[in-house]
Amino acid sequence: MKKALSLMVFIALLLALLPGCGEKEDQEAPVEAEASVPVETAELPDVQTLAEAGLLASGKEEALEVERLDRETDADRLAVYVEAVCGLDGEAWEDAAVIRGMGASAFEIVVLRLGDEDAAKELEPTLAEYLTAREGAFTGYAPAEAEMASKGQVRREERTAGVFICPNPEGAAAAFTA
């Protein structure tokens, strides 16, 4: 039931994006120079939307309470978190969203938008090291959480990077890249 509901919400999100995909009848076709919009100016989905899409596909148990960090709700704590996890100060990243489990839970979805694609590429090894550290933090006292962290995934699309530590990291990462 949860998977069907998650799938329906994901499809609804995708369908909401479709109206902007086609040309309107009274709209002229773009000239070739306008068609090649640089990545920096192209419209990218906001990080909160990407994190929520990952959450829907994460396989999270309903009983698990989560905390959300983003610039709108708690910019100061978000900045501290990004610096601690990624070693990035506030000028090195444009936006971020974090959804993490409360209490003794390794559950975590992190989406970061950096200034350019090279910066995002350079961040990938740091995020992979973070996965290893999360596994180590739970090894010995919460084996199921340590196992979930060991199966976590890091993904990058252009200048946006994501970390997915959840029961279904493949599904969450696929929702992020979709």
N, C-alpha and C positions, 0 to 999 in steps of 0.2 A: 504494500500500500504506500509506504514511504517513498519507494523508488518511483512508483507511478506518479505520485504527487510532485516529486522533485523533477521528473521528466516533463510533466505538464507545465510547471513554472518556468523551466529552462526554455521550452518551446515557446511559451508566451513571451519571454524576453526576446527571443530571436525574432518572433513575428512582429514585435513592436519596432524592431529595426528595419523591417522590410519596406515600409512606405518611403523611406529615404533612398532606397536603392534604385528605383526606376526613374526614367525621365518623365516629366509632365508634358502633356500635349503642347502647351503654349511655351515651353521652355526650349531654347535653342541648344543644340548639341555643343558641348564645350570645344574650344579650339585646342589643338594639340599642346600648346604651351601651358594652358590651364590644367590639362589632364595630368601632367606630371608634377603634382604637388609634393614638395619635400616632406619627409617623415616628420620633421619638427613642426610643420604647420598643419599636417593632416589631423583630422578629428579622431582622437583615440577615446575609447570608453573610459569613464572615470574609474579610479582604483577601487572605490567602494562597490561599484557594480561588479567588477571583476572578483572581488573578495566574496561578495554575497553569492555570485554564481558558483564559486568554488565551494562555499558552505553548503549550498543546495545539493551538490553532487558529492559531498564528502563522506556520506554514510554515517554522519553524526547521530549518536543516540539522542532521542528526544529529551531524556532526563539530564543530559549534559548542559550545564549553564555556561554561557559564553560571555566574554567581555569584548566590547568593540572599542578600538582606538582609531580615531581619524582626526583630521585637522578641525573639523567642525565641532566635535564633542570634547576633545581633550588634546589640543595641539602640543602642550608642554610635555605631557606623559608620552605622547607619540614620538616626539623628538628625542627624548631620553631613551626610549625603546629602540629606535632605529640606530642611534649611536652605539648603544650597548650590543645589539645583535650584529649590525653590519659595519660598525666603525665609521659611519658616515655622519658628518656634522650637518646642520640644517641647510647649508648652502650646496651640498653635494646631491641633494635629491629634491624633486619637485613636489611629490605627493606620496602618501602611503596610507594603507589601511591594514589593520590587524584585527583578526577575530581569533581569540584564544580561549581555551577551556579554563574554568575556574578551579581552584583547589589543586589537587595532585593529578593533573591531567597534562599530557604532552600535546594535546590537540592544539593545532595552531595553523592559521592561514594568514600569510603575509603577502601583500602586493605592494611593490615599490615602483614608482615612476622616476626615472633618472633623466638628466639633461640630454643625454645622447646615447646612442646604441653602444658605443665603445665603453662607456662607463658601466652600462648594464652587463656587458660581456665580462668586464673586469670584476664585477661583483659576484658572478656565479660561483667561483671557488670559495669565497667567503661564506656564501649561503650553504654550500655543501659541507663546509667545516661546521657550521652551526647545527646542521642535522646530526652530525656525529656527536657534537657536544650535548645536544638534547637527549640522544640515546644514552650517553654516559651519565647524565643527570638522573635518569630513572633506573639504570641498571642496578640490580641488587635489592631495591626496595619496591619497585613497581614494574615487574617484568613485562606485563601486557603493554604498559605505556612505553617502555624501552623498545619493545618490538615494533610498536606503531611508529615511533620516531625512526627506527632503523629502515623502515620502508618508505619514509617520507621522500618527497620529490622536490626538485628545484626546476623551474621552467623559466624561459625568457622568450619574450616576443618583442622584437625591436628594442625599445628602450624601457620596457616594463618587465620586471622580474617577479617571480612568485615562489613562495615556499609553502608546501602542503604536507602537514603532518596530521593525518586523519585516518579513519578506518579504510577509506577508499581514495588513496592519493592519486591513482590513475584517473579516476572520474573527476576529481576536483581539478587536477591539472588540465584535463581535456576541456572542462568547462571554461577555464581561464583562457586557453588558447583559442577556443571557438569564438 
